Amino acid sequence: MKVSEIVDQNPWWAEGTDFVSHDPHLKAAQPIFFRRRPLEMAPGDIYTLRGPRQVGKTTYFKETVKELLRKGVPPRTILYLSVDFFTSRRELRSALDYFLGITVDAERIYLLFDEITAIPDWNFELKRLADQGVTRRAVILCSGSSAPRLKEKAELLPGRGLEGNERYIKPLSFREFVLQVVSYLAEVLPSEELAVRFGRLQPVLSRCEIELEASLEEIKKAMSELLPYKRELQYLFRLYLITGGIPLVINHYLKNRYQDSQEKIDSQVAEIFMRSVLGDLSQLKRQETLAREILRALAAKYGSRYSFSTLSHELERHHLTIIDYLTLMQESFILFVLYAYDFGRMEVKDKGDKKIYFLDPFIYYSVRSYLNGREVWKVITETAEDEDRLGGVVEGVVLSHLLMHKEVPYLREGRTFLWTYYDRAGRELDAVIRLAKGYRAVEVKYQAQVDERNLRRTAPIKDYILLSRDEVGGRNNLLIAPVDIFLSLLPVSKGNV
């Protein structure tokens, strides 16, 4: 790579913070610039960001540069490289050696590697930097669209500052969505009354949140603060069920609806996502035709439980092949697998039935659009009008939020604390969560009325949360809560930016 090409990727070397005005990624984040949790950026550490496509990893890098400059970091001590511009490790090494040469006297440097998985064996370059002692004065941040490759190679860097520094960058949770969308809606909504109430909602929600470790009484108390804003949260939840938490999709829809008066999402947005997903699988030497068959089966069974063996039998493929594809899709953050829990043995049922959900509602719509050859907006509107199908989507949203609330990369993955449950008597629960003391069950019934008598109870579980569309109530060890209020109070873990 020529020096001029390195300089082109780092315009702040010459312009400082003025680069923000014309950076394509920062300019494209409109009408809302969705902010993420910043990293501590301590020298000697290597941070990795893993997440699905189109979720804003590059924008996060550019925002990180902007914040470093704002804090007074010398511009020429920050190196950003979009590694997919390189054709070999040798080029990457050359660019690094050039930068290290011009910053030899700098007390601290920042190395930001975007799309680092584009170079095979990229981990050897980081190992070289660590072995040379460069990492003692450097902060290193890496991301990659091939999440499985990033995870695989990162595991080959033990003891070099990576431990405890992996983060997920996933679609925005409903709480994050609400806190960052309400200001915009307060400006564009034609109803002055609704706009005023949106303006009041944000400070109330900002000071209210819950932890799953909290008692039902504490959760109920936090909910009471938001009950006056039920109408506004219901409105926002309907928007979230349309767009999901992917910033690109949210901004596309908001612009269409509130600026151009066209309520729709263009199919090209779904196509961009699906091309990325299938391209990743192709790079990992997997067949697109089999991936399509698996996705079709998952969409058809959405919200149901079944075993890997059942799926492999239906697709007439070896079950190890099916597991391989599902594992890659899970590591690519397309979907997540919810295993069943055995209270008798106090362990996960690896060979039992599972439930499989897409990570985000828009991923679900994109998959169905891709499989059926229909416009994605048609898929979205038909789902909203189908109570059973919409209920499955809401169930997936709730479970993905429970996952994001407690997960910590490597140390506390989903299958260590979140499961589904069923027994021989036919009792079934959507989710069982391991708490510090005991277990809590969460059941999702997104419908006009819920009946607590239909809740399947089992002895090892100490209490239950039944998520409804509108109802509030419960007694003893049961809390009935509207799903929109509950999710708006639930923060993501520190393992997510």
Secondary structure, DSSP 8 states (H G I E B T S, - for coil): --HHHHHHH-THHHHGGGGGGT-HHHHHS-S-----------TT-EEEEE--TTSSHHHHHHHHHHHHHHTT--GGGEEEEEGGG-SSHHHHHHHHHHHHHHTTT-S-EEEEEETGGGSTTTHHHHHHHHHTTGGGGEEEEEE-S-HHHHHHHHTT-TTSS-TT-EEE--S--HHHHHHHHHHHHHHH-S-HHHHHHHHHHHHHHHT----TTS-HHHHHHHHHHHGGGHHHHHHHHHHHHHHTT-HHHHHHHHIIIIIS------HHHHHHHHHHHHHHHHHTT--HHHHHHHHHHHHHTTT--B-HHHHHHHHTS-HHHHHHHHHHHHHTTSEEEEEEEETTTTEEEEEEEEEEEESSHHHHHHHHHHHHT--HHHHHHHHHH-HHHHHHHHHHHHHHHHHHHH-BTTTB-GGGTEEEEE-TT--EEEEEEE-SSSEEEEEE--SS---GGG----TTEEEEEEEESS--B--TTEEEEEHHHHHHT----TTB-
